[in-house]
């Protein structure tokens, strides 16, 4: 936890020749303040959890009171089964959650509403999450516990699992600074990427990659991406049983040169990395050519790109690609240039899928084999700088849902 900033100089009478600096808080004073802040954070988190539980209980009580006796008897007789069966699906939601500030006073209701929405998806991806031990325990583990509570899963058989990346910071800040201006703090506080997966989705493996290589060039990566291997065999409409999901957070526009170099290296060099490190090819031909040690998988990359990953020179759709999206084996971004995902109205957050998988999924959706949903979730909370909210970004999601096929 950060220490309090030094006190500003105290005001002095006009007769004094110069202002005297105020005494610095002693160790016990700083410790007491830290305890107060921790207590406030715990109180806010407890309020969120209590609200979720109370809301569920109130809803059940209200429904029971409002239902006529015959309806209640019918529900009991039917075993309270839902009217519509849930079909197998894979729903991925990606969110730059801006430090996962679940301990900010006054945001408890916002978090209750957000968590209820997040729990409806199968894979939840969070970027820009603080890497400190305190933040991990108070925020990340809390997030996981709320997801499991909403799933009403027994404690010994949780519905949700989780993976995190190795902590890393913005290495490109050091690249952008002259040697004399660098310090151990250059790069800012470390962050992690977090992925939550709900059964029957299964997490098989994960890797953090701190650099990307293409041809003879290797680039260090800001906020090192996390790649997670998922078993999605329960969804017929996903072309392969294995899915590799990579979550990213690229440098902002103020470091556009570093951002562009990193993104280009990632997109162009991903296929080689997937084969050599993960053991999966992006195409059926690539898997066949590589032999029995390499299999085909679906490849997804999502997160905050801080740019439109399908950008072309002069914004001409027929112009040369800036980042090598197509050359790297990727389909056009799921969300186009007009899909604003930030408070500034920029198309920064996106989802990419390998071209071969996306062609099959789109064709199946056209023929009626599956449903395909692409959504930018506009937050109903304040999201401008200086306002008390959850994030200045909007979550984006992609859902593939099986349909019952005609015979």
Buried (B, 14 or more C-beta within 10 A) or exposed (E): EEEEEEEEEEEEEEEEEEEEEEEEBEEEEBEEBBEEBBEEBEEBBEBBBEBBBEBBEEEEEEEEEEEEEEEBEEBEEEEEEEEEEEBBBBBBBBBBBBBBBBBBEEBBEBBBBBBBEBBEBBBBBBBBBBBBEEBBEBBBEBBBBBBBBBBEBEEEEBBBBBBBBBBBBBBBBBBBEEEEEEEEEBBEBBBBBBBBBBBEBEBEEBBBBBBBBBEEEEBBBBBBBBBBBBBBBBBBBBBBBBBBBBBBBBBBEEBEEBBBBBBBBBBBBBBBBBBEEBBBBBBEEBBEEBEEEBBBBBBBBBBBBBBBBBBBEEEEEEEEBBBBBBEBBBBBBBBEEEBBBBBEEBBBBBBBBBBBBBEBBBEBBEEEBBBBEEBBBEBEBBBEEEEEBBBBBBBBBBBBBBBEEEE
